[in-house]
Amino acid sequence: MRARFIPAAALAALGLSLAACDSAAENQVEETAEAIDERAEAEADLTEAVEAGGPAEETAEAQADQIRESGEETKDNLEDAADEMDSTPQ
């Protein structure tokens, strides 16, 4: 049990040290990106739930997939931009 705890603690410390390298602005952009993706996921779930078992179920599933993809793409683009914020010399 103790052998598992030490690597986990080391990973946690590493994660905290890496997070400290990010600027506040970068962290805010990443939080916003995650929120956008979560909203898209919720919207897609709702779209599927509303049409579940109905005649438009397949259409709703396709639309939900598109919503999810769009949210993920937006999140990825924002996270890439956020990463660039700290790598750009000031």
Backbone as CSV, one residue per row, in Angstrom:
resi,resn,N_x,N_y,N_z,CA_x,CA_y,CA_z,C_x,C_y,C_z
1,MET,0.831,-1.192,0.000,0.000,0.000,0.000,0.873,1.253,0.000
2,ARG,1.904,1.245,0.824,2.767,2.404,0.921,3.510,2.651,-0.397
3,ALA,3.878,1.613,-1.092,4.581,1.757,-2.363,3.719,2.476,-3.389
4,ARG,2.429,2.305,-3.331,1.526,2.986,-4.263,1.331,4.439,-3.871
5,PHE,1.402,4.721,-2.583,1.164,6.080,-2.115,2.285,7.018,-2.538
6,ILE,3.515,6.580,-2.494,4.643,7.446,-2.810,4.588,7.919,-4.261
7,PRO,4.402,7.014,-5.246,4.299,7.521,-6.620,3.102,8.455,-6.809
8,ALA,1.997,8.165,-6.156,0.835,9.039,-6.293,1.141,10.415,-5.728
9,ALA,1.840,10.450,-4.602,2.207,11.739,-4.008,3.182,12.480,-4.905
10,ALA,4.097,11.756,-5.517,5.054,12.389,-6.427,4.341,12.968,-7.645
11,LEU,3.376,12.214,-8.185,2.607,12.714,-9.329,1.800,13.956,-8.951
12,ALA,1.234,13.933,-7.767,0.463,15.091,-7.315,1.360,16.305,-7.182
13,ALA,2.539,16.124,-6.628,3.479,17.239,-6.477,3.927,17.760,-7.837
14,LEU,4.166,16.843,-8.768,4.552,17.246,-10.116,3.432,18.050,-10.770
15,GLY,2.210,17.579,-10.625,1.067,18.290,-11.194,0.933,19.687,-10.629
16,LEU,1.127,19.813,-9.336,1.039,21.135,-8.708,2.162,22.046,-9.174
17,SER,3.354,21.499,-9.349,4.457,22.340,-9.795,4.254,22.785,-11.233
18,LEU,3.696,21.906,-12.069,3.415,22.297,-13.450,2.293,23.322,-13.517
19,ALA,1.290,23.169,-12.676,0.186,24.122,-12.660,0.678,25.498,-12.246
20,ALA,1.693,25.537,-11.401,2.235,26.820,-10.951,2.920,27.561,-12.089
21,CYS,3.308,26.836,-13.147,3.977,27.470,-14.279,3.001,28.223,-15.182
22,ASP,1.739,27.887,-15.125,0.735,28.532,-15.957,0.395,29.905,-15.383
23,SER,0.145,30.850,-16.273,-0.290,32.165,-15.817,-1.772,32.101,-15.438
24,ALA,-2.200,33.102,-14.718,-3.611,33.176,-14.334,-4.489,33.262,-15.582
25,ALA,-4.029,34.005,-16.577,-4.805,34.143,-17.810,-4.929,32.798,-18.527
26,GLU,-3.830,32.040,-18.570,-3.873,30.739,-19.218,-4.824,29.803,-18.477
27,ASN,-4.761,29.820,-17.174,-5.663,28.985,-16.384,-7.117,29.363,-16.621
28,GLN,-7.404,30.645,-16.729,-8.778,31.098,-16.965,-9.276,30.640,-18.332
29,VAL,-8.432,30.738,-19.342,-8.819,30.289,-20.681,-9.089,28.784,-20.667
30,GLU,-8.238,28.024,-19.974,-8.442,26.577,-19.910,-9.721,26.220,-19.157
31,GLU,-10.036,26.957,-18.102,-11.288,26.727,-17.375,-12.492,27.040,-18.257
32,THR,-12.391,28.120,-19.014,-13.469,28.489,-19.930,-13.639,27.425,-21.005
33,ALA,-12.530,26.932,-21.524,-12.571,25.882,-22.550,-13.273,24.636,-22.019
34,GLU,-12.951,24.262,-20.810,-13.579,23.084,-20.202,-15.072,23.309,-19.999
35,ALA,-15.447,24.505,-19.578,-16.861,24.825,-19.372,-17.635,24.769,-20.692
36,ILE,-17.030,25.253,-21.750,-17.673,25.214,-23.071,-17.900,23.770,-23.501
37,ASP,-16.886,22.933,-23.298,-17.006,21.526,-23.673,-18.079,20.821,-22.839
38,GLU,-18.123,21.114,-21.550,-19.144,20.511,-20.684,-20.545,20.966,-21.068
39,ARG,-20.684,22.226,-21.445,-21.988,22.733,-21.881,-22.430,22.033,-23.161
40,ALA,-21.497,21.852,-24.091,-21.825,21.165,-25.339,-22.243,19.726,-25.062
41,GLU,-21.558,19.075,-24.148,-21.902,17.700,-23.786,-23.309,17.641,-23.198
42,ALA,-23.630,18.587,-22.323,-24.966,18.621,-21.712,-26.042,18.898,-22.760
43,GLU,-25.749,19.808,-23.678,-26.703,20.122,-24.742,-26.930,18.902,-25.632
44,ALA,-25.851,18.173,-25.937,-25.966,16.970,-26.760,-26.784,15.901,-26.044
45,ASP,-26.527,15.733,-24.759,-27.298,14.758,-23.977,-28.784,15.110,-23.980
46,LEU,-29.093,16.385,-23.829,-30.484,16.832,-23.826,-31.128,16.595,-25.192
47,THR,-30.404,16.901,-26.245,-30.913,16.695,-27.599,-31.283,15.223,-27.805
48,GLU,-30.425,14.334,-27.360,-30.708,12.905,-27.492,-31.885,12.479,-26.623
49,ALA,-31.935,12.991,-25.407,-32.994,12.594,-24.471,-34.372,13.022,-24.954
50,VAL,-34.457,14.205,-25.537,-35.750,14.733,-25.992,-36.331,13.856,-27.103
51,GLU,-35.478,13.342,-27.959,-35.952,12.564,-29.116,-35.824,11.056,-28.932
52,ALA,-35.381,10.610,-27.759,-35.186,9.167,-27.530,-36.491,8.412,-27.751
53,GLY,-36.408,7.383,-28.569,-37.576,6.550,-28.841,-38.542,7.133,-29.846
54,GLY,-38.274,8.333,-30.306,-39.176,8.984,-31.260,-38.715,8.816,-32.685
55,PRO,-39.508,9.341,-33.616,-39.186,9.184,-35.032,-37.931,9.953,-35.464
56,ALA,-37.538,10.950,-34.701,-36.361,11.749,-35.053,-35.136,11.359,-34.226
57,GLU,-35.170,10.174,-33.639,-34.068,9.755,-32.758,-32.719,9.731,-33.481
58,GLU,-32.665,9.161,-34.665,-31.399,9.080,-35.401,-30.878,10.460,-35.769
59,THR,-31.771,11.330,-36.175,-31.383,12.698,-36.508,-30.840,13.409,-35.277
60,ALA,-31.498,13.200,-34.149,-31.060,13.823,-32.897,-29.691,13.307,-32.476
61,GLU,-29.455,12.003,-32.671,-28.152,11.440,-32.328,-27.048,12.031,-33.195
62,ALA,-27.330,12.201,-34.475,-26.346,12.808,-35.377,-26.079,14.253,-34.982
63,GLN,-27.147,14.970,-34.647,-27.003,16.361,-34.220,-26.217,16.429,-32.910
64,ALA,-26.488,15.505,-31.997,-25.773,15.479,-30.721,-24.287,15.200,-30.940
65,ASP,-23.971,14.299,-31.848,-22.562,14.025,-32.159,-21.866,15.273,-32.685
66,GLN,-22.572,16.013,-33.535,-22.012,17.246,-34.100,-21.789,18.288,-32.998
67,ILE,-22.724,18.393,-32.074,-22.593,19.329,-30.953,-21.373,18.963,-30.108
68,ARG,-21.231,17.669,-29.818,-20.077,17.214,-29.026,-18.763,17.519,-29.733
69,GLU,-18.703,17.226,-31.018,-17.484,17.480,-31.799,-17.146,18.965,-31.810
70,SER,-18.142,19.795,-31.968,-17.922,21.238,-31.978,-17.399,21.727,-30.632
71,GLY,-17.989,21.235,-29.550,-17.530,21.614,-28.221,-16.103,21.179,-27.967
72,GLU,-15.780,19.967,-28.381,-14.423,19.437,-28.203,-13.415,20.234,-29.037
73,GLU,-13.802,20.563,-30.262,-12.915,21.334,-31.137,-12.667,22.730,-30.560
74,THR,-13.720,23.365,-30.074,-13.577,24.687,-29.464,-12.662,24.601,-28.246
75,LYS,-12.880,23.592,-27.429,-12.039,23.397,-26.235,-10.581,23.223,-26.638
76,ASP,-10.319,22.358,-27.605,-8.945,22.116,-28.045,-8.290,23.385,-28.575
77,ASN,-9.025,24.152,-29.381,-8.479,25.398,-29.932,-8.158,26.407,-28.838
78,LEU,-9.053,26.524,-27.863,-8.805,27.451,-26.759,-7.621,26.999,-25.910
79,GLU,-7.519,25.708,-25.658,-6.389,25.208,-24.871,-5.072,25.404,-25.612
80,ASP,-5.080,25.208,-26.923,-3.865,25.458,-27.710,-3.474,26.932,-27.632
81,ALA,-4.464,27.808,-27.737,-4.197,29.252,-27.634,-3.673,29.601,-26.248
82,ALA,-4.228,28.969,-25.218,-3.773,29.226,-23.858,-2.337,28.777,-23.673
83,ASP,-1.986,27.636,-24.238,-0.600,27.156,-24.149,0.354,28.136,-24.822
84,GLU,-0.087,28.731,-25.909,0.742,29.701,-26.625,0.948,30.988,-25.811
85,MET,-0.003,31.289,-24.930,0.090,32.519,-24.142,1.368,32.552,-23.314
86,ASP,1.721,31.434,-22.700,2.894,31.404,-21.837,4.171,31.108,-22.605
87,SER,4.060,30.544,-23.811,5.268,30.249,-24.576,5.738,31.444,-25.399
88,THR,4.879,32.464,-25.529,5.238,33.668,-26.264,6.061,34.578,-25.370
89,PRO,7.292,34.933,-25.791,8.101,35.831,-24.952,7.447,37.195,-24.800
90,GLN,7.614,37.757,-23.634,6.995,39.059,-23.374,8.022,40.123,-23.238
